[in-house]
Amino acid sequence: MKCLFLAAGYATRLYPLTENFPKPLLTVNGKSILDHLIEDIDSLGLVDEYIVISNHKFVDHFKKWADESSYPITVVDDGTSSNETRLGAVRDIQFAIDELSIDDDMLVLAGDNLLDFSLTKFMKYAKEKNASCIMRYYEADAKRLTKSGVATIDENDLITAMEEKPAEPKSNWCCPPFYYYTKEDARLIAKGIEAGCGVDAPGSYIAWLCEQTKVYAMEMPGKRYDIGNLESYEKIQKEYEGIKC
């Protein structure tokens, strides 16, 4: 299995902190966000390569970090240099697949989120389902739902529909950017792009994919920490202290 981290964003809401430094390498309790994620994922022993998809502006930061890591990490440069010219998450995933000739099951994650539970639970869930999977959590705030991926689910966790940033959310199931693609479904990304699925938000591909095949959504057993601005970064420094998955 390959693990792909989406890390080609520019984190403009965190300026000046991220004006010249990538958000996924910001430290929380003395360890980068990516290191927290990899340390957890690697404990299950299913991933043989970690891939970081970066923009050109920050690629040298990621390469330096990867060179100093003991994990098998490959850094890919998508060639973009500004927020206005970014490829979008779905195109970045396909770019990495093409660049590295990936033909494997894939764990695809935002590189700037942390969880207070182990991602190994999600990986095991996906293996048991033997299908592409996402995670979901209950969000009561309608305004937040309009800025997220929202799914409708049946009694067996099967996604019946999903929409990114819906004007009128059809459920309260919010879907964070943590995905598992089977090898077969990863092969369909290029087809999804060609068919017109959105490319900016990574959940747009899942919204298209769940209309083609079975995709399941595991209810999150804990909390997600999204570092969106300076205030949330300061908050997570305090809240995440001492948390063990």
C-alpha positions as CSV (number, residue, x, y, z in Angstrom):
1,M,0.0,0.0,0.0
2,K,1.1,3.5,-0.8
3,C,0.3,6.5,1.5
4,L,-0.1,9.8,-0.3
5,F,-0.1,13.1,1.6
6,L,-1.7,16.1,-0.1
7,A,0.7,18.9,0.7
8,A,0.7,21.2,-2.3
9,G,-1.4,23.9,-0.8
10,Y,-0.1,27.4,0.2
11,A,-1.9,27.9,3.6
12,T,-2.5,31.6,3.0
13,R,-4.7,31.8,6.1
14,L,-1.7,31.0,8.2
15,Y,0.5,33.8,6.9
16,P,3.1,35.0,8.0
17,L,3.8,31.6,9.6
18,T,3.5,29.6,6.3
19,E,4.5,32.3,3.9
20,N,7.9,30.6,3.4
21,F,7.3,27.3,5.1
22,P,4.8,24.4,4.4
23,K,2.0,23.8,6.9
24,P,2.4,20.0,7.1
25,L,5.9,20.5,8.6
26,L,4.7,22.8,11.4
27,T,5.4,21.2,14.7
28,V,2.9,20.1,17.3
29,N,4.5,19.0,20.6
30,G,7.9,19.0,19.1
31,K,7.0,16.9,16.1
32,S,5.9,17.8,12.6
33,I,2.2,17.1,11.6
34,L,3.5,14.7,9.0
35,D,5.7,12.8,11.5
36,H,2.7,12.4,13.8
37,L,0.7,10.9,11.0
38,I,3.4,8.6,9.6
39,E,4.4,7.3,13.0
40,D,0.8,6.2,13.6
41,I,0.2,4.7,10.2
42,D,3.5,2.9,10.1
43,S,2.7,1.0,13.2
44,L,0.4,-1.3,11.2
45,G,3.1,-2.3,8.8
46,L,0.9,-2.1,5.6
47,V,2.5,0.9,3.9
48,D,5.7,0.4,2.0
49,E,6.1,4.0,0.7
50,Y,5.0,7.4,1.9
51,I,4.6,10.0,-0.9
52,V,4.3,13.7,-0.3
53,I,2.9,15.8,-3.2
54,S,4.3,19.3,-2.9
55,N,4.2,22.5,-4.9
56,H,7.4,23.9,-6.3
57,K,7.6,26.7,-3.8
58,F,8.0,24.3,-0.8
59,V,9.5,21.2,-2.3
60,D,13.0,21.8,-0.9
61,H,11.6,21.9,2.6
62,F,9.9,18.6,2.2
63,K,13.0,17.0,0.5
64,K,15.2,18.1,3.4
65,W,12.7,16.7,5.9
66,A,12.5,13.4,3.9
67,D,16.3,13.1,3.8
68,E,16.4,13.3,7.5
69,S,13.6,10.8,8.1
70,S,14.0,7.0,8.7
71,Y,10.8,6.3,6.8
72,P,10.7,5.5,3.0
73,I,9.5,8.9,1.8
74,T,9.3,10.1,-1.8
75,V,8.6,13.8,-2.5
76,V,6.9,14.8,-5.7
77,D,6.9,18.4,-7.1
78,D,3.7,19.3,-9.0
79,G,5.5,22.3,-10.6
80,T,3.1,25.0,-9.3
81,S,4.3,28.1,-7.6
82,S,1.3,30.0,-6.4
83,N,-2.2,29.5,-5.0
84,E,-3.7,30.8,-8.3
85,T,-1.9,28.2,-10.4
86,R,-2.4,25.2,-8.1
87,L,-3.6,22.0,-9.8
88,G,-6.2,21.1,-7.2
89,A,-6.1,18.0,-4.9
90,V,-7.6,15.5,-7.4
91,R,-5.2,16.5,-10.2
92,D,-2.3,16.3,-7.7
93,I,-3.3,12.7,-6.8
94,Q,-3.3,11.8,-10.5
95,F,0.0,13.7,-11.1
96,A,1.7,11.6,-8.4
97,I,0.2,8.4,-9.8
98,D,1.6,9.3,-13.3
99,E,4.9,10.5,-12.0
100,L,5.6,7.4,-9.9
101,S,3.7,4.8,-12.0
102,I,1.6,3.9,-8.9
103,D,-0.6,0.9,-9.3
104,D,-1.5,-0.1,-5.7
105,D,-4.0,0.5,-2.9
106,M,-3.7,4.0,-1.7
107,L,-4.2,5.8,1.6
108,V,-4.7,9.5,0.7
109,L,-4.6,12.1,3.4
110,A,-4.5,15.8,3.9
111,G,-1.0,16.5,5.3
112,D,-2.2,19.2,7.7
113,N,-4.7,17.4,9.9
114,L,-4.3,15.5,13.1
115,L,-6.6,13.0,14.8
116,D,-6.8,11.9,18.5
117,F,-7.3,8.3,17.4
118,S,-5.2,5.9,15.4
119,L,-5.6,5.8,11.6
120,T,-4.9,2.1,11.8
121,K,-8.5,1.7,12.8
122,F,-9.6,3.2,9.5
123,M,-7.1,1.1,7.5
124,K,-8.4,-2.1,9.1
125,Y,-11.9,-1.0,8.4
126,A,-11.1,-0.5,4.7
127,K,-9.4,-3.9,4.5
128,E,-12.4,-5.6,6.0
129,K,-14.8,-3.8,3.5
130,N,-12.4,-4.6,0.6
131,A,-13.6,-1.4,-1.0
132,S,-12.7,2.3,-1.2
133,C,-13.6,4.1,2.1
134,I,-13.8,7.5,3.7
135,M,-14.4,8.7,7.2
136,R,-17.4,10.7,8.6
137,Y,-18.4,12.5,11.7
138,Y,-21.6,14.2,12.8
139,E,-21.6,18.0,12.3
140,A,-24.5,19.9,13.7
141,D,-23.4,23.3,12.4
142,A,-25.1,23.8,9.0
143,K,-22.7,26.6,8.0
144,R,-19.7,24.2,8.5
145,L,-21.4,21.6,6.4
146,T,-21.7,24.0,3.4
147,K,-17.9,24.3,3.5
148,S,-17.2,20.5,3.6
149,G,-17.9,17.2,1.9
150,V,-21.3,15.9,3.0
151,A,-22.4,12.3,2.5
152,T,-25.7,10.4,2.9
153,I,-25.2,6.8,4.3
154,D,-27.3,3.7,4.5
155,E,-27.5,1.3,7.5
156,N,-24.4,-0.6,6.3
157,D,-22.2,2.5,6.0
158,L,-22.5,2.5,2.2
159,I,-22.4,6.0,0.7
160,T,-25.6,6.7,-1.2
161,A,-24.5,10.2,-2.3
162,M,-21.8,12.7,-1.6
163,E,-21.4,16.4,-2.4
164,E,-18.6,18.9,-1.8
165,K,-19.7,22.2,-0.3
166,P,-23.4,21.8,-0.8
167,A,-25.6,24.8,-0.6
168,E,-28.3,22.7,1.1
169,P,-26.7,19.7,2.9
170,K,-28.7,16.5,2.8
171,S,-27.3,15.1,6.0
172,N,-25.1,16.0,8.9
173,W,-22.3,13.5,8.0
174,C,-19.2,15.6,7.3
175,C,-16.3,13.9,5.5
176,P,-12.8,15.0,6.3
177,P,-9.9,14.5,3.8
178,F,-8.9,11.0,4.7
179,Y,-9.4,8.4,2.0
180,Y,-8.6,4.8,1.1
181,Y,-8.7,3.8,-2.6
182,T,-8.5,0.3,-3.8
183,K,-6.0,-0.2,-6.6
184,E,-8.9,-0.6,-9.0
185,D,-10.6,2.6,-7.9
186,A,-7.3,4.6,-8.0
187,R,-7.1,3.6,-11.7
188,L,-10.4,5.5,-12.3
189,I,-9.2,8.9,-11.1
190,A,-8.2,10.0,-14.6
191,K,-11.6,8.9,-15.9
192,G,-13.3,10.8,-13.1
193,I,-11.4,14.0,-14.1
194,E,-12.2,13.5,-17.7
195,A,-15.9,13.0,-16.8
196,G,-15.9,16.4,-15.1
197,C,-15.6,15.7,-11.4
198,G,-14.3,18.6,-9.4
199,V,-10.6,18.7,-8.9
200,D,-10.0,21.3,-6.1
201,A,-11.4,19.4,-3.1
202,P,-10.2,15.8,-2.8
203,G,-13.7,14.6,-1.9
204,S,-15.0,15.5,-5.3
205,Y,-13.5,12.3,-6.7
206,I,-15.3,10.3,-4.0
207,A,-18.6,12.1,-4.9
208,W,-18.1,10.8,-8.5
209,L,-16.7,7.4,-7.5
210,C,-19.6,6.5,-5.2
211,E,-21.9,6.7,-8.3
212,Q,-19.7,4.1,-10.1
213,T,-19.0,1.6,-7.3
214,K,-19.4,0.8,-3.6
215,V,-17.7,3.3,-1.3
216,Y,-18.1,3.0,2.5
217,A,-17.8,5.6,5.3
218,M,-16.5,4.7,8.7
219,E,-17.8,6.8,11.6
220,M,-14.8,8.5,13.3
221,P,-14.2,7.2,16.8
222,G,-12.6,10.5,17.9
223,K,-11.8,14.0,17.0
224,R,-10.1,15.7,14.0
225,Y,-7.8,18.8,14.4
226,D,-7.8,21.0,11.4
227,I,-5.1,23.7,11.4
228,G,-6.8,26.4,9.3
229,N,-5.5,29.6,10.8
230,L,-3.1,31.0,13.5
231,E,-5.8,30.7,16.2
232,S,-6.4,27.0,15.5
233,Y,-2.7,26.3,15.4
234,E,-2.3,27.8,18.9
235,K,-5.3,25.9,20.1
236,I,-4.1,22.5,18.9
237,Q,-0.7,23.1,20.6
238,K,-2.6,23.0,23.9
239,E,-5.3,20.5,23.1
240,Y,-3.2,17.9,21.4
241,E,-0.6,17.8,24.3
242,G,-0.5,14.4,25.8
243,I,-3.0,12.7,23.4
244,K,-2.0,9.2,22.5
245,C,-3.8,7.3,19.7
